[in-house]
Amino acid sequence: MEMIDARRVHELLDYKGLIPALETAHLGGMPKQSDRLIYQEPNPEGQPDIFIILPAWQPQEGILAKLVTSFPNNKARHNLPTVNSVYVFINADTGVTEAVIDGEAMIFRKTSSDSALGSKILSRPDAENMLMIGAGGLAPYLVEAHMAARPSIKSVKIWNRTAANAEALADTLSERGIAAHAVDDLDAAVSQADIISSATMAQTPHIKGKLLKPGAHIDLVGSFTPEMREADDDVLTRASIFVDHRQTTTRSGEFLGPYERGIITPDDVKGDLFELCQGKVPGRQSADEITMMKNGGGSHIDYYVAKYLMDRHYGRTFTTSCAS
Amino acid sequence: MEMIDARRVHELLDYKGLIPALETAHLGGMPKQSDRLIYQEPNPEGQPDIFIILPAWQPQEGILAKLVTSFPNNKARHNLPTVNSVYVFINADTGVTEAVIDGEAMIFRKTSSDSALGSKILSRPDAENMLMIGAGGLAPYLVEAHMAARPSIKSVKIWNRTAANAEALADTLSERGIAAHAVDDLDAAVSQADIISSATMAQTPHIKGKLLKPGAHIDLVGSFTPEMREADDDVLTRASIFVDHRQTTTRSGEFLGPYERGIITPDDVKGDLFELCQGKVPGRQSADEITMMKNGGGSHIDYYVAKYLMDRHYGRTFTTSCAS
């Protein structure tokens, strides 16, 4: 059994290899069994503590168990992140555990490459101006993943509710040779961006659809509960709507409220990454079309990324029977 | 996150410390949440492959996730054990994974100490002759655990369907200074034993109750499905019956068939380790009484043992809020 730490995860999951691998995996289906199990414990200080197990089993190939805790009081109590996780990869031919993998690094890489795959298919190939909304742990990975998917990106603006964090992220990215700048005026930045990636905990939309530039692509990462939302109704009505997986629409506030209020219907969701990668639905159809993809994650993406990681770790060419 | 390998598990879980710790844990209840989740994949060559997750969560204290695979064709296909496993221990105050623990070593130690705790309460304090039925991976641990619980044991006989394995085990134990001998005549050995521990995959009972010596204690480890069985009806009718946990009786062939045929009823099960350790039911009441405990395991025992292991690993005194 090997311990694959964060440094090694980032090394193995460079976007130049990971994004095409994820595209290959989407040529097929989900791992045969994938599920999520949620345990909760009430917490006297507020939101409950949560322990989630996401197992995925592709017969003869791999079993992945992703173990995630979300302890909302961690920051205040221990100055620790709310979410902590670890991945266990089991060889599904032998049942033997092959690796325990750093969870945070995996989540950063898989979430950002999921968004990047959407952009690779949906954004304009000549997109130059990226806007990153949010400056949390995931933000630098989203910027790098989008730049790998669209090497045409020339500048990255960063907006964050707490401006100092946007500036710190801009500095970090600048040190890596990226033309990154923090901005104060979110609306102005939205109106100029070719690609907008948003990864916040917002419950009130901050992307105004009216301001969007023709041809823009919007990547929504934040909302994972019915209460959370990043894009307003105008984004939904102006954009061609895609998701990474159809089931995403059943959990995210980007869809649930607008469905209820009749702003859009499920038929307005044009397709997911499976349909896009397999050519069952067309992606962008004109230079002026506005596209949007809601990234909802899911244990199948964890599985694809973990299988790719293991193959690279052992020096094998990536394959998954999910794709065949 | 630490990797606790087999050598370290065995070092930390010496029986002199582990058996009393397990007794302490049984002064209270189960971890607040414990469960088992079973996934199956059909196998063209025979029995299905199984993946089991056993999570246990004691709030503020610990979350244990035991991941077990059982791949019945492993021996023939890969010369690997059928069962493989790994334990993940998460700090339930922070949600951070503290350790990944070798599963095989944990299973050997927790199963054997569970049996030993039963013997410590139920067997005669002057028991001298032990019979070990079965010579699989667990057998040497059962012998050592029973000897730790009953230092009065002077000799150990070993019977196994394949005699050569019994001899190999006797040699191994002899090298450790234990007076161990392989025997051919199972019935004779049964009739002489003060303590019988049986850990086999038998579906046909091999312990004949008629032969039992007055005062004997029978420790049944093998049967974990309705089809498996090690003790015949006479054992059940002659012995005072105990279990490690009441739920054991709902899964094991030691009970299901005899219940159905009216040999015993659930009322004949006098108590479990919780009731015994807490003094709610009496254990052995006379020198001639025959006692039997069915060891069925369970995620609560994994939890207690893992918590004890972590406390010892960090040099802390063992505590668990399960016990209070």
Chai-1 contact restraints between the chains, C-beta under 6 A:
chainA,res_idxA,chainB,res_idxB,connection_type,confidence,min_distance_angstrom,max_distance_angstrom,comment,restraint_id
A,M3,B,M3,contact,1.0,0.0,6.0,A-B,restraint_1
A,Q33,B,Y39,contact,1.0,0.0,6.0,A-B,restraint_2
A,Y39,B,Q33,contact,1.0,0.0,6.0,A-B,restraint_3
A,Y39,B,W57,contact,1.0,0.0,6.0,A-B,restraint_4
A,E41,B,P59,contact,1.0,0.0,6.0,A-B,restraint_5
A,F51,B,I63,contact,1.0,0.0,6.0,A-B,restraint_6
A,W57,B,Y39,contact,1.0,0.0,6.0,A-B,restraint_7
A,P59,B,E41,contact,1.0,0.0,6.0,A-B,restraint_8
A,I63,B,F51,contact,1.0,0.0,6.0,A-B,restraint_9
A,A65,B,L67,contact,1.0,0.0,6.0,A-B,restraint_10
A,L67,B,A65,contact,1.0,0.0,6.0,A-B,restraint_11
A,L67,B,V88,contact,1.0,0.0,6.0,A-B,restraint_12
A,T69,B,G95,contact,1.0,0.0,6.0,A-B,restraint_13
A,F71,B,G95,contact,1.0,0.0,6.0,A-B,restraint_14
A,H78,B,T94,contact,1.0,0.0,6.0,A-B,restraint_15
A,L80,B,T94,contact,1.0,0.0,6.0,A-B,restraint_16
A,N84,B,G95,contact,1.0,0.0,6.0,A-B,restraint_17
A,N84,B,V96,contact,1.0,0.0,6.0,A-B,restraint_18
A,V86,B,T97,contact,1.0,0.0,6.0,A-B,restraint_19
A,V88,B,L67,contact,1.0,0.0,6.0,A-B,restraint_20
A,T94,B,H78,contact,1.0,0.0,6.0,A-B,restraint_21
A,T94,B,L80,contact,1.0,0.0,6.0,A-B,restraint_22
A,G95,B,T69,contact,1.0,0.0,6.0,A-B,restraint_23
A,G95,B,F71,contact,1.0,0.0,6.0,A-B,restraint_24
A,G95,B,N84,contact,1.0,0.0,6.0,A-B,restraint_25
A,V96,B,N84,contact,1.0,0.0,6.0,A-B,restraint_26
A,T97,B,V86,contact,1.0,0.0,6.0,A-B,restraint_27
A,V100,B,V100,contact,1.0,0.0,6.0,A-B,restraint_28
